[in-house]
Amino acid sequence: MDTTRLGRTGLEVSRLCLGTMNFGPETPEDEAFRIMDRALDAGVFFFDTANVYGQKASEWGRLPREGRTEQIVGRWLAQGGGRRERIVLATKVYGPMWEGPNGRGLSAFHIRRACEDSLRRLGTDHVDLYQMHHVDRATPWDELWEAMDRLVRDGKVIYVGSSNFAGWHVAQACEAAARRNLLGLVSEQSLYNLASRTIELEVIPACRAYGVGILPWSPLAGGLLGGALAKATAGRRAGERVQKKIEQHRPQLERWEKLCAEMGQRPADVALAWVLGRPGVTAPIVGPRTVAQLDEAIAATELTLDPAALQEIDAIWPGPGGEAPEAYAW
């Protein structure tokens, strides 16, 4: 597995990031352990989780949250064998974790308590990348960076990242950190795949300008780009959400899956290879439910798309027309 720098930092991470959102509600703990072991053996040592992960659909929104996924990762780390030392561990803060007005957000109060809770569940004294899961419009940047800087100085956090930020939020965060002589954001997690290319307008340009690494989540669009049409035609049931997407994108999916077949490649592999090759992308986040799915994602890192293939793919899944402001005006 190749490695790359995380944004403008000197930190090396694997070209794939292991997402753990399915651990608990979809993937039982024993299989989650096997997935993490297999990832590490294959050179995937960048792991991403979040304090809000782990609730089943029927429990979603119930407070307080237990942070089950972090607990599963923590129990895996507790097995030892150099696991903690060998991985770059990322988690997130923002979502509602307990009752009351301060149970969510990015206030100094919430950040401090949420970080301590995550460290306890993960069974570690620090996280390598602490990410704001969403922008908090109610909290001033000075308060936020004061809280993050304190965690860094205490040795509980090494780097700070963001997730689901707009381009101007990335710029605001970076400028506010620079005024305090802080490193600031080093990464941004955004929805990015062939069917969702909006971040090409402003988020990617902002990240590249500030040296912020891009960590795309949902590179297969929730399975839509992984041969969903062929699977549905073969009688395999898709979730209601995916089924709606299939109907919405049916003409594109027909062309997409035909193109992948002509290339002799699995649609999922081509979709992931496309994301891996995009400018500014550090590591796509893959969320396998099984070891077999992880192995398929790892294999996709060996695929390189030539210019002709990229042109055909763009014809099926066009982007927004370049970067802003040109894409807005011409």
C-alpha positions in Angstrom: 0.0 0.0 0.0 1.4 3.4 -1.0 1.6 6.2 1.5 1.2 10.0 1.1 1.5 13.1 3.3 -1.6 14.3 5.1 -2.1 17.8 3.7 0.9 20.0 4.3 2.1 18.0 7.3 5.0 15.7 7.5 2.7 12.8 8.6 2.5 9.9 6.3 -0.8 8.0 5.9 -1.9 5.1 3.8 -3.7 5.9 0.5 -6.8 4.3 1.8 -8.4 5.3 5.1 -10.4 2.6 7.0 -13.8 3.9 7.9 -15.4 2.3 10.9 -19.0 3.6 10.8 -20.4 0.2 10.2 -18.7 -1.4 13.2 -21.5 -2.2 15.7 -24.8 -1.5 13.9 -23.9 -3.4 10.7 -20.6 -5.3 11.3 -20.4 -7.5 14.5 -17.3 -7.0 16.7 -15.5 -10.2 15.7 -15.7 -9.3 12.0 -14.7 -5.7 12.8 -11.6 -7.1 14.5 -10.8 -9.2 11.5 -11.2 -6.2 9.2 -8.9 -4.0 11.3 -6.3 -6.8 11.4 -6.5 -7.4 7.7 -6.2 -3.6 7.0 -3.1 -3.3 9.1 -1.5 -6.4 7.5 -2.2 -4.9 4.1 -0.6 -1.6 4.9 -3.8 0.4 5.6 -2.9 2.1 8.8 -5.0 5.2 8.7 -8.2 4.5 10.7 -11.2 6.9 11.0 -14.0 6.8 13.6 -16.4 9.2 15.4 -17.9 9.5 18.8 -21.5 9.4 17.3 -20.9 6.1 15.4 -22.4 2.9 16.6 -26.2 3.3 17.0 -28.6 1.1 15.1 -31.1 2.8 12.8 -33.8 2.2 15.4 -31.7 3.9 18.1 -30.6 6.9 16.1 -30.9 10.1 18.0 -31.3 8.4 21.4 -29.2 10.1 24.1 -26.9 9.7 25.8 -24.8 8.0 23.1 -22.5 5.2 24.1 -19.9 5.6 21.4 -20.0 1.9 20.6 -17.8 2.1 17.5 -15.1 3.9 19.4 -15.4 1.2 22.1 -15.0 -1.6 19.5 -11.9 0.1 18.1 -10.6 0.6 21.7 -11.0 -3.1 22.5 -9.2 -4.0 19.3 -6.3 -1.7 20.2 -6.3 -3.2 23.8 -5.1 -6.5 22.3 -1.7 -4.9 22.0 0.8 -6.3 19.5 1.8 -2.7 18.6 -1.6 -1.9 17.2 -1.8 1.6 18.7 1.7 2.4 17.7 1.2 1.3 14.1 -1.9 3.2 13.2 -2.8 6.9 12.6 -6.1 7.2 14.6 -8.7 9.8 13.8 -12.0 10.5 15.5 -14.5 13.4 15.4 -16.4 15.8 17.7 -19.6 17.8 17.2 -22.6 15.6 17.2 -25.0 15.2 20.1 -23.6 12.9 22.8 -25.6 13.7 25.9 -28.7 15.6 27.0 -28.8 19.3 27.4 -27.8 22.4 25.4 -24.1 21.7 25.7 -24.3 18.1 24.6 -23.3 18.9 21.1 -21.3 21.5 19.2 -17.8 22.9 19.2 -17.8 25.0 22.3 -14.7 24.7 24.5 -16.9 23.0 27.1 -18.1 20.4 24.7 -14.8 19.8 23.0 -12.9 19.2 26.2 -15.5 16.7 27.6 -16.1 14.9 24.3 -12.3 14.5 23.8 -11.9 13.0 27.2 -14.8 10.6 26.6 -13.4 9.5 23.2 -9.9 8.8 24.7 -11.5 6.7 27.4 -13.6 4.7 25.0 -10.6 4.2 22.6 -8.3 3.3 25.5 -5.5 5.7 24.4 -3.9 8.8 25.7 -4.1 10.7 22.5 -5.7 10.8 19.0 -3.6 11.6 16.0 -6.3 13.5 14.1 -9.2 15.2 15.9 -11.8 16.3 13.4 -14.7 18.8 13.7 -17.6 16.7 12.3 -19.6 19.8 11.2 -19.1 23.5 11.3 -20.6 25.2 14.5 -22.0 28.5 13.4 -22.7 29.5 17.1 -19.1 29.1 18.4 -16.4 31.8 17.6 -13.3 30.5 15.9 -11.1 32.0 18.7 -12.9 29.9 21.3 -12.7 26.8 19.1 -9.0 27.1 18.4 -8.3 27.9 22.1 -9.9 24.6 23.0 -8.1 22.7 20.3 -4.7 24.3 21.1 -5.1 23.3 24.7 -5.7 19.7 23.7 -2.6 19.8 21.5 -0.5 21.3 24.3 -1.8 18.6 26.7 -0.6 15.9 24.3 -4.2 14.6 23.8 -4.4 15.7 20.1 -1.7 15.8 17.5 -3.5 17.3 14.4 -6.8 19.0 13.9 -9.1 18.4 10.9 -12.6 19.2 9.7 -15.5 17.4 8.0 -18.4 18.6 6.0 -17.1 22.2 5.8 -17.9 24.6 3.0 -14.9 26.1 1.2 -15.3 29.4 3.0 -15.5 27.6 6.3 -12.1 26.0 5.5 -10.7 29.5 4.7 -12.2 31.0 7.9 -10.8 28.2 10.1 -7.3 28.4 8.5 -7.1 32.2 8.8 -8.3 32.2 12.4 -5.7 29.6 13.3 -3.0 31.6 11.5 -3.8 34.6 13.5 -3.0 32.6 16.6 0.2 31.1 15.0 -1.3 27.6 15.0 -0.9 24.9 12.4 -4.7 24.9 11.9 -6.6 22.5 9.7 -4.6 19.7 8.1 -7.5 17.7 6.6 -11.1 18.0 5.4 -13.6 15.1 5.1 -16.1 15.7 2.3 -18.7 13.8 0.4 -17.0 13.1 -2.9 -17.6 10.6 -5.7 -18.5 10.5 -9.3 -22.2 11.2 -8.6 -21.4 14.0 -6.1 -18.8 16.4 -7.4 -20.0 19.7 -5.9 -16.8 20.1 -3.8 -14.9 20.7 -7.0 -16.4 24.2 -7.1 -15.0 25.7 -3.8 -14.0 23.1 -1.2 -11.2 21.5 -3.2 -9.7 24.8 -4.3 -9.8 26.1 -0.7 -8.2 23.0 0.6 -5.4 23.1 -2.0 -4.8 26.7 -1.4 -4.3 26.2 2.4 -2.5 22.8 2.2 -5.5 20.9 3.6 -5.6 17.2 2.7 -9.0 15.9 1.3 -10.4 12.7 2.8 -13.4 11.8 0.6 -16.2 9.8 2.3 -18.7 7.6 0.4 -16.4 7.2 -2.7 -18.9 4.6 -4.0 -22.0 6.8 -3.3 -23.4 4.4 -0.8 -23.0 1.5 -3.2 -24.6 3.2 -6.2 -21.4 3.2 -8.2 -20.5 -0.4 -7.2 -22.7 -2.1 -9.8 -26.0 -1.3 -8.1 -28.0 -1.5 -11.3 -26.7 -4.9 -12.3 -27.3 -6.2 -8.8 -30.9 -4.9 -8.7 -31.6 -6.4 -12.2 -30.3 -9.7 -10.9 -32.9 -9.6 -8.1 -30.7 -8.5 -5.2 -32.6 -6.1 -3.0 -31.2 -2.7 -2.5 -32.1 -0.4 0.4 -34.9 2.2 -0.2 -32.4 5.0 -0.4 -30.2 3.3 -3.0 -33.2 2.2 -5.0 -34.3 5.8 -5.3 -30.9 6.8 -6.4 -30.9 3.9 -9.0 -34.1 5.3 -10.5 -32.8 8.8 -10.4 -29.6 7.9 -12.2 -30.7 4.9 -14.3 -29.5 6.2 -17.7 -26.1 7.1 -16.3 -25.8 3.8 -14.5 -26.5 1.9 -17.7 -23.7 3.7 -19.5 -21.4 3.5 -16.4 -21.7 -0.2 -15.9 -21.4 -0.9 -19.6 -18.2 1.2 -19.7 -16.7 -0.7 -16.8 -17.6 -4.0 -18.4 -15.8 -2.9 -21.6 -12.8 -2.0 -19.5 -12.9 -5.4 -17.8 -13.1 -3.8 -14.4 -15.5 -3.9 -11.5 -17.5 -0.6 -11.2 -16.5 -0.3 -7.6 -12.8 -0.5 -8.5 -13.1 2.1 -11.2 -15.1 4.5 -9.0 -12.5 4.2 -6.2 -9.6 4.6 -8.6 -11.2 7.8 -10.0 -11.4 9.3 -6.5 -7.8 8.2 -5.7 -6.5 10.0 -8.8 -8.2 13.4 -8.1 -6.0 16.4 -7.4 -5.7 17.2 -3.7 -7.1 13.8 -2.5 -5.1 12.3 0.3 -7.0 9.1 1.1 -10.6 8.0 0.3 -12.4 6.6 3.3 -13.8 3.1 2.7 -16.3 1.5 5.1 -16.2 -2.2 4.5 -18.7 -4.4 6.3 -16.7 -7.6 5.7 -13.0 -8.6 5.1 -13.9 -9.5 1.5 -15.1 -5.9 0.8 -11.9 -4.5 2.3 -9.8 -6.8 0.1 -11.7 -5.5 -3.0 -11.0 -1.9 -2.0 -7.4 -2.6 -1.5 -7.1 -4.2 -4.9 -8.7 -1.1 -6.5 -5.6 1.0 -5.4 -3.6 -0.9 -8.1 -5.8 0.4 -10.9 -4.7 3.5 -12.9 -7.2 5.1 -15.3 -5.8 6.4 -18.6 -6.8 9.8 -20.1 -9.2 8.2 -22.5 -11.0 6.3 -19.7 -11.2 9.5 -17.7 -12.7 11.4 -20.6 -15.4 8.7 -21.0 -16.1 8.7 -17.3 -16.5 12.5 -17.3 -19.0 12.2 -20.1 -21.2 10.0 -18.0 -20.7 11.7 -14.7 -19.9 15.4 -15.5 -18.6 17.7 -12.8 -19.9 21.2 -12.0 -17.9 22.8 -14.8 -14.7 23.6 -13.1 -13.9 25.8 -10.1 -15.7 28.9 -8.9 -16.2 31.6 -9.9 -15.7 30.6 -13.6 -18.2 27.7 -13.1 -20.8 30.1 -11.9 -20.4 32.7 -14.6 -19.4 30.9 -17.9 
